[in-house]
Amino acid sequence: MIDSGLRDRAGRHVTLRPVDDDNWRAVADVAPRDDQRDWVAALAARYLLLSMRSEVWTSVAVYADDTVVGHVMWGVDDDGSRWLGGMVVDASEQGRGVGRAAVRTLTDWLAAQDGHQPIRLSYHPDNVSAATLYGSLGFTPTGATADDELVAELTLS
Ligand SMILES: CC(C)(COP(=O)(O)OP(=O)(O)OC[C@H]1O[C@@H](n2cnc3c(N)ncnc32)[C@H](O)[C@@H]1OP(=O)(O)O)[C@@H](O)C(=O)NCCC(=O)NCCS
């Protein structure tokens, strides 16, 4: 379990846990709002498949207390940089502080692995929620793009 001790606005304890035999169905069913489907997959199932098929990505389940509320995945690029991807909070759980706690929990954990490596992610230019969230956590656009998305980076030291 990855745990920074963070809570959402309702006081629920937000943690990141491995995808396992018990929770994979709930993680696969995590879905964004319909109007967010232009920017992310319609179901987290697609990210789970990507993690299974790729040696780069590892999916984790986002929990609020003991309920699966989202999906996020992390990876290490050839240059050693850490990447965060597939961040989706289920539509029914958005706006409660889960996304902020989940991203901070993962970046804290990645930084503890190797604080000298930047942490990168990308988001669609029209995705205001994502841009605002990541910007408020210290990510700054690098100027690079990946698949029509803006790449942003958190430099730790
Ligand atoms: C982006 C996302 C992960 C945020 O998760 P969340 O749990 O709803 O976010 P939080 O409640 O923790 O809010 C965190 C910040 O996000 C931003 N945010 C959230 N909803 C927003 C909205 N409707 N408009 C603008 N900013 C918003 C705010 O900066 C907010 O800051 P605050 O904590 O000061 O309120 C979630 O909206 C989501 O899953 N979206 C669909 C998938 C997606 O776009 N993922 C990112 C791909 S790069």
The ligand as an SDF file (V2000), in Angstrom:
LIG
                    3D

 48 50  0  0  0  0  0  0  0  0999 V2000
   -8.7500   15.5200  -12.9220 C   0  0  0  0  0  0  0  0  0  0  0  0
   -9.3330   14.6510  -11.8120 C   0  0  0  0  0  0  0  0  0  0  0  0
   -8.4220   13.4360  -11.6100 C   0  0  0  0  0  0  0  0  0  0  0  0
   -9.3670   15.4440  -10.5140 C   0  0  0  0  0  0  0  0  0  0  0  0
   -9.8410   14.6060   -9.5010 O   0  0  0  0  0  0  0  0  0  0  0  0
  -10.8950   15.1300   -8.3960 P   0  0  0  0  0  0  0  0  0  0  0  0
  -10.9590   14.1220   -7.3200 O   0  0  0  0  0  0  0  0  0  0  0  0
  -12.1680   15.4930   -9.0520 O   0  0  0  0  0  0  0  0  0  0  0  0
  -10.1350   16.4500   -7.9210 O   0  0  0  0  0  0  0  0  0  0  0  0
  -10.1270   17.1290   -6.4850 P   0  0  0  0  0  0  0  0  0  0  0  0
  -11.5100   17.1470   -5.9210 O   0  0  0  0  0  0  0  0  0  0  0  0
   -9.0520   16.5100   -5.6760 O   0  0  0  0  0  0  0  0  0  0  0  0
   -9.7130   18.6050   -6.8800 O   0  0  0  0  0  0  0  0  0  0  0  0
   -8.3510   18.8780   -7.0870 C   0  0  0  0  0  0  0  0  0  0  0  0
   -8.1790   20.0860   -7.9410 C   0  0  0  0  0  0  0  0  0  0  0  0
   -8.5870   19.7860   -9.2690 O   0  0  0  0  0  0  0  0  0  0  0  0
   -9.0700   20.9770   -9.8690 C   0  0  0  0  0  0  0  0  0  0  0  0
  -10.4470   20.7480  -10.2590 N   0  0  0  0  0  0  0  0  0  0  0  0
  -11.2490   19.7150   -9.9110 C   0  0  0  0  0  0  0  0  0  0  0  0
  -12.4480   19.8370  -10.5270 N   0  0  0  0  0  0  0  0  0  0  0  0
  -12.3690   20.9710  -11.2600 C   0  0  0  0  0  0  0  0  0  0  0  0
  -13.2630   21.6510  -12.1390 C   0  0  0  0  0  0  0  0  0  0  0  0
  -14.4970   21.1820  -12.3800 N   0  0  0  0  0  0  0  0  0  0  0  0
  -12.8320   22.7780  -12.7480 N   0  0  0  0  0  0  0  0  0  0  0  0
  -11.5850   23.2610  -12.5220 C   0  0  0  0  0  0  0  0  0  0  0  0
  -10.7010   22.6600  -11.7030 N   0  0  0  0  0  0  0  0  0  0  0  0
  -11.0920   21.5470  -11.0860 C   0  0  0  0  0  0  0  0  0  0  0  0
   -8.9980   22.0700   -8.8370 C   0  0  0  0  0  0  0  0  0  0  0  0
   -7.7440   22.6930   -8.9790 O   0  0  0  0  0  0  0  0  0  0  0  0
   -9.0100   21.2850   -7.5410 C   0  0  0  0  0  0  0  0  0  0  0  0
   -8.3680   22.0510   -6.5470 O   0  0  0  0  0  0  0  0  0  0  0  0
   -8.9670   22.2110   -5.0740 P   0  0  0  0  0  0  0  0  0  0  0  0
   -8.4640   21.0140   -4.3260 O   0  0  0  0  0  0  0  0  0  0  0  0
   -8.3570   23.4880   -4.5990 O   0  0  0  0  0  0  0  0  0  0  0  0
  -10.4490   22.2580   -5.1940 O   0  0  0  0  0  0  0  0  0  0  0  0
  -10.7840   14.2050  -12.1330 C   0  0  0  0  0  0  0  0  0  0  0  0
  -11.5440   15.3540  -12.4750 O   0  0  0  0  0  0  0  0  0  0  0  0
  -10.8950   13.2030  -13.2510 C   0  0  0  0  0  0  0  0  0  0  0  0
  -10.7990   11.9960  -13.0390 O   0  0  0  0  0  0  0  0  0  0  0  0
  -11.1070   13.6920  -14.4930 N   0  0  0  0  0  0  0  0  0  0  0  0
  -11.2900   12.8100  -15.6460 C   0  0  0  0  0  0  0  0  0  0  0  0
   -9.9950   12.1190  -16.0020 C   0  0  0  0  0  0  0  0  0  0  0  0
   -8.8870   13.1130  -16.2540 C   0  0  0  0  0  0  0  0  0  0  0  0
   -9.0670   14.1380  -16.9080 O   0  0  0  0  0  0  0  0  0  0  0  0
   -7.6980   12.7570  -15.7430 N   0  0  0  0  0  0  0  0  0  0  0  0
   -6.4990   13.5330  -15.9550 C   0  0  0  0  0  0  0  0  0  0  0  0
   -5.8600   13.0560  -17.1950 C   0  0  0  0  0  0  0  0  0  0  0  0
   -4.3470   13.9190  -17.4860 S   0  0  0  0  0  0  0  0  0  0  0  0
  1  2  1  0
  2  3  1  0
  2  4  1  0
  2 36  1  0
  4  5  1  0
  5  6  1  0
  6  7  2  0
  6  8  1  0
  6  9  1  0
  9 10  1  0
 10 11  2  0
 10 12  1  0
 10 13  1  0
 13 14  1  0
 14 15  1  0
 15 16  1  0
 15 30  1  0
 16 17  1  0
 17 18  1  0
 17 28  1  0
 18 19  1  0
 18 27  1  0
 19 20  2  0
 20 21  1  0
 21 22  1  0
 21 27  2  0
 22 23  1  0
 22 24  2  0
 24 25  1  0
 25 26  2  0
 26 27  1  0
 28 29  1  0
 28 30  1  0
 30 31  1  0
 31 32  1  0
 32 33  2  0
 32 34  1  0
 32 35  1  0
 36 37  1  0
 36 38  1  0
 38 39  2  0
 38 40  1  0
 40 41  1  0
 41 42  1  0
 42 43  1  0
 43 44  2  0
 43 45  1  0
 45 46  1  0
 46 47  1  0
 47 48  1  0
M  END
$$$$
